[in-house]
Amino acid sequence: MERQAIKRVVSVGSHQVNDSGRHRALVCVKCGDYDLTQKQLEESERSAALVVFCDALAVDGGALKYARKALGLTQTELAKQLGVKGETVSRWETGTLVIARKIQLAMAGLLAASDPNHTKRLEAAPISRTG
């Protein structure tokens, strides 16, 4: 075992995020297995969700559910923070209702607020989508 930067791809809904090199962990030199601390895993999940919510032109319900869980929120708690009904969050997550860009950016704001180091990515996110 030796400590090194790990290579990891995280699935956020239908999006794939390369999270390689952000964390260092003990890695087995024979098989490549590694262990992340709970804190590293939580940071990785929030960071991957933030990348998607800032950079993607649109997000799906799977990405919203992933981000909500990465924030440790229930549908009701997220609904309250976004100023909508719990049923609305459920409809977004199941794909019954399309997620508006303003909700996507509000989610990015919640994710960025969970780690002050991420505010630069949020500031660079396009406000409206084109095409």
N, C-alpha and C positions, 0 to 999 in steps of 0.2 A: 504494500500500500504506500502510495506517495501522494502528497497534496499537489493538486494541479487544477487549472481552469477546466471546467467541464463543458462538454458540447451537448446541447439540448435543444430540441424543437418542441414547442408547446402548441397544442391545438386549442384555439379559442373559437368555438362555433365552427364555421366552415373555413376559418382562417388559420394559417400556420405562421408562427412567429419563431424566428431563430433567436434563442436566448443563450447562445454560446459565449463563453468567456466572461460572463458577468459574475459567476460564483466560483469559489475555489473550494474543493472538497477532497477528502481522501478517496483516491481512485485505485482500484485493483489493477496492477500492471498486467496481469494475465488476461482478465476478461473484460475490463473496462467498467465494471459496476462501480457505482458511487453512492454515497449517502449524503443527502442535504439535511441541514437542520430544519426544524419546523419554521423558523424565522426566514431562512433562505427560500424555502418552498413558497411561503406566503408572499414574500417580496417578488419572487419570480412570477407567480400567478397574477398579481396586481400589475406588474410591469408589462407582461404580455398582453393583458386586457387593455391597458392604456395605449399600447402601440396600435392595437386594432381600432379602438374607439377614436383615436386621433387621426390615423392614417387612411383607414378604409373609407371609400365613398359612401358605403352603406353597411350596416351590420344586420345580422339575422338574430332570431330569437335565441339560438344556441349561444351566441356571443354574449347576449345580454344576461342570460342565465349564468354563464361562466363568470362574468364580471360581478354580478350580484353576489354569487357565492364567494368569490375572491375577496369581496368587501365584508363578508360575514353577515349579510343582511337577508332577512326574509322578504318575500314579495310585498308584504304589508309595510315593512319598514322602508323598503326602497320606494314604494308608491308614495309614502308620506314625504320622503325627501325630494321626490320629483313633483309633488303637488298633483298627483293623479290617484285614481282608485286602484285598489289591489287587483281588481279584475282586469284593469288595463295592462298591468305588468304581466299577468297570466296570458293575456291575448298576445302581447308582444313575444313572449317566450315560446308560445306554441305556433307562432307564425300566422295567427288569425288576423293580426293587426300589424301594419307596417310601422317600423320605428322611424319617427321623424328625425331629421338631422339635428334639430335643437335638443332632442332627448339624447341622441348619441353624444353630443358635446357636453350636455349636463352630466352624463355618465363619466365622460372623460374628466370632467372637473372633480367629481367625487373620487375617482381613482387617483388623480393627481394630488388631491388634498390628503390622501392616505399616506403620501410620501413626498415631502417638499422637494426632494431631488428631481421629481418628475415634472415640475411646472414648466420647464423649457419646452418639452414636447407638446404640452397643451397649448402654449402660446404660439407654437408654429402650426397648429392644426388649421386647415382651411375652414372659414366660417360657413361658406355655402358650397355646395357641390355643383359641378358643371357637367353637362352632357347627360 
